[in-house]
Amino acid sequence: MAPPAAQGAKAAYGAFRELHGVVISAGLMDKTVRVRVGGQKWNSFVKKFFDDPKTHAVHDPNNSLRTGDVVAITPGWRVSKSKRHVVKHIIAPGSGVPIESREPIPSEAERHAERDALRLAKDQRRVVKKLADKAEAKMGVVETMIRRTRKEIALRGRLMGSEPEGEQAVGAKAEQ
């Protein structure tokens, strides 16, 4: 669980900005829609504002949006190279499909819980992999020590003349 300060930061980050826009492309990409958000840009030469709409790739976790829907989007964590926003809720349906018959859009708390669960699973996999790598390294060290010991025993046996076969006999005795 994150400390209270981090939770407050998450809440403040999600609440500070909400953009409203129209879905202009849905169903072409899995879990992704294109949303056009209105805006204006100041032209200092003419001294006038002009329309300057922006188009955002938005994460739609349950593929519940249709073309023409008016939605609220918020900045979220980066899902892919171009997706930095996530659907908050549907303001008005744009197609003939009512909102109630679609998959529900997860709330911010549900999205954070899912992300935390995925992060926890990833951390656990990382810990298990590190432990396996350490155990494998120790096994390599043990195998090296065994090989050195067998060679040393074989060398001593040849020097004393009691074991002419060498390392093969030592290996056979060790396996018995």
C-alpha positions as CSV (number, residue, x, y, z in Angstrom):
1,M,0.0,0.0,0.0
2,A,1.3,3.4,-0.9
3,P,2.0,6.0,1.8
4,P,-0.8,8.6,2.4
5,A,1.3,11.3,0.7
6,A,1.5,9.2,-2.5
7,Q,-2.2,8.5,-2.4
8,G,-2.9,12.2,-2.1
9,A,-0.6,12.9,-5.0
10,K,-2.4,10.3,-7.1
11,A,-5.8,11.8,-6.2
12,A,-4.6,15.3,-7.0
13,Y,-3.1,14.3,-10.3
14,G,-6.3,12.6,-11.4
15,A,-8.6,15.4,-10.3
16,F,-6.7,18.4,-11.6
17,R,-7.5,18.0,-15.3
18,E,-10.5,16.6,-17.1
19,L,-10.9,17.1,-20.9
20,H,-14.2,16.7,-22.8
21,G,-14.1,15.5,-26.4
22,V,-15.8,13.5,-29.1
23,V,-14.8,10.0,-30.1
24,I,-13.8,10.2,-33.8
25,S,-12.5,6.7,-34.2
26,A,-13.5,3.5,-32.3
27,G,-13.3,-0.2,-33.0
28,L,-10.3,0.0,-35.2
29,M,-7.7,-0.6,-32.4
30,D,-8.1,-2.9,-29.4
31,K,-8.6,-0.8,-26.2
32,T,-7.8,2.4,-28.0
33,V,-10.0,5.2,-29.3
34,R,-9.2,8.6,-30.9
35,V,-10.8,11.6,-29.2
36,R,-10.9,15.1,-30.6
37,V,-10.7,17.8,-27.9
38,G,-11.6,21.3,-28.7
39,G,-9.2,24.2,-28.1
40,Q,-8.1,27.6,-29.2
41,K,-4.9,29.2,-30.2
42,W,-4.0,32.9,-30.1
43,N,-2.7,34.5,-33.2
44,S,-0.7,37.5,-32.1
45,F,-0.5,39.0,-35.6
46,V,-4.3,39.1,-36.2
47,K,-4.9,39.4,-32.4
48,K,-7.6,36.8,-32.5
49,F,-8.2,33.2,-31.2
50,F,-8.6,30.5,-33.8
51,D,-10.0,27.0,-33.3
52,D,-7.2,24.5,-32.7
53,P,-8.6,21.0,-31.9
54,K,-6.2,18.3,-30.6
55,T,-6.6,14.6,-31.2
56,H,-5.6,12.2,-28.4
57,A,-5.2,8.4,-28.5
58,V,-7.1,7.3,-25.4
59,H,-7.1,4.0,-23.4
60,D,-10.5,2.4,-23.3
61,P,-10.0,-0.7,-21.1
62,N,-13.3,-2.5,-21.9
63,N,-13.8,-1.4,-25.6
64,S,-17.0,0.3,-24.5
65,L,-16.9,3.5,-26.6
66,R,-18.5,4.0,-30.0
67,T,-17.9,6.7,-32.6
68,G,-19.7,9.9,-31.8
69,D,-19.7,9.5,-28.0
70,V,-19.0,12.5,-25.9
71,V,-16.5,11.5,-23.2
72,A,-14.5,12.9,-20.3
73,I,-10.8,11.9,-20.4
74,T,-8.0,12.4,-17.9
75,P,-4.3,12.1,-18.1
76,G,-3.0,8.7,-16.9
77,W,0.1,6.7,-16.9
78,R,1.6,5.9,-20.3
79,V,0.0,2.8,-21.7
80,S,1.8,2.8,-25.0
81,K,4.0,5.1,-27.1
82,S,1.1,7.4,-28.0
83,K,-1.6,6.7,-25.3
84,R,-1.3,9.0,-22.3
85,H,-5.0,9.5,-21.5
86,V,-7.7,7.3,-20.2
87,V,-11.5,7.4,-20.4
88,K,-13.1,8.7,-17.2
89,H,-16.8,8.4,-18.1
90,I,-19.2,8.8,-21.0
91,I,-21.1,12.1,-20.9
92,A,-23.5,11.4,-23.8
93,P,-23.8,8.5,-26.2
94,G,-23.3,9.3,-29.8
95,S,-24.5,6.1,-31.4
96,G,-27.7,4.2,-31.1
97,V,-26.3,1.9,-28.4
98,P,-27.4,3.0,-24.9
99,I,-24.7,3.3,-22.2
100,E,-26.3,0.7,-20.0
101,S,-25.9,-2.1,-22.5
102,R,-22.1,-1.5,-22.9
103,E,-19.3,-2.7,-20.7
104,P,-18.8,-0.4,-17.7
105,I,-15.8,1.9,-17.7
106,P,-13.6,1.2,-14.6
107,S,-13.3,3.9,-12.0
108,E,-10.0,5.5,-11.1
109,A,-9.8,3.4,-8.0
110,E,-10.3,0.2,-9.9
111,R,-7.7,1.2,-12.5
112,H,-5.2,2.0,-9.7
113,A,-6.0,-1.3,-8.0
114,E,-5.5,-3.3,-11.2
115,R,-2.2,-1.5,-11.9
116,D,-1.0,-2.1,-8.3
117,A,-1.9,-5.8,-8.7
118,L,0.1,-6.1,-11.9
119,R,3.0,-4.2,-10.4
120,L,3.0,-6.6,-7.4
121,A,2.9,-9.7,-9.6
122,K,5.8,-8.3,-11.6
123,D,7.8,-7.6,-8.5
124,Q,7.2,-11.1,-7.2
125,R,8.3,-12.6,-10.6
126,R,11.5,-10.4,-10.4
127,V,12.3,-11.7,-6.8
128,V,11.8,-15.3,-7.8
129,K,14.0,-14.8,-10.9
130,K,16.8,-13.3,-8.8
131,L,16.6,-16.1,-6.3
132,A,16.7,-18.7,-9.1
133,D,19.7,-16.9,-10.6
134,K,21.5,-16.9,-7.2
135,A,20.8,-20.6,-6.7
136,E,22.0,-21.4,-10.2
137,A,25.2,-19.4,-9.6
138,K,25.8,-21.3,-6.3
139,M,25.2,-24.6,-8.1
140,G,27.8,-23.6,-10.7
141,V,30.3,-22.8,-7.9
142,V,29.6,-26.2,-6.2
143,E,30.0,-28.0,-9.5
144,T,33.3,-26.3,-10.1
145,M,34.5,-27.2,-6.6
146,I,33.5,-30.9,-7.2
147,R,35.4,-31.0,-10.5
148,R,38.5,-29.5,-8.9
149,T,38.3,-31.9,-6.0
150,R,37.9,-34.9,-8.4
151,K,41.0,-33.8,-10.4
152,E,43.0,-33.3,-7.2
153,I,42.0,-36.8,-5.9
154,A,42.9,-38.3,-9.3
155,L,46.2,-36.5,-9.3
156,R,47.1,-37.7,-5.8
157,G,46.1,-41.2,-6.7
158,R,48.4,-41.2,-9.8
159,L,51.2,-39.8,-7.7
160,M,50.8,-42.4,-5.1
161,G,50.3,-45.1,-7.7
162,S,47.2,-46.6,-6.1
163,E,44.7,-45.5,-8.8
164,P,46.0,-45.7,-12.4
165,E,42.6,-45.1,-14.1
166,G,42.4,-41.5,-12.9
167,E,39.3,-39.4,-12.8
168,Q,36.8,-42.0,-14.2
169,A,37.4,-44.2,-11.2
170,V,37.0,-41.3,-8.8
171,G,33.7,-40.4,-10.5
172,A,32.5,-44.0,-10.2
173,K,33.3,-44.2,-6.5
174,A,31.6,-40.8,-5.8
175,E,28.5,-42.0,-7.5
176,Q,28.3,-45.2,-5.4
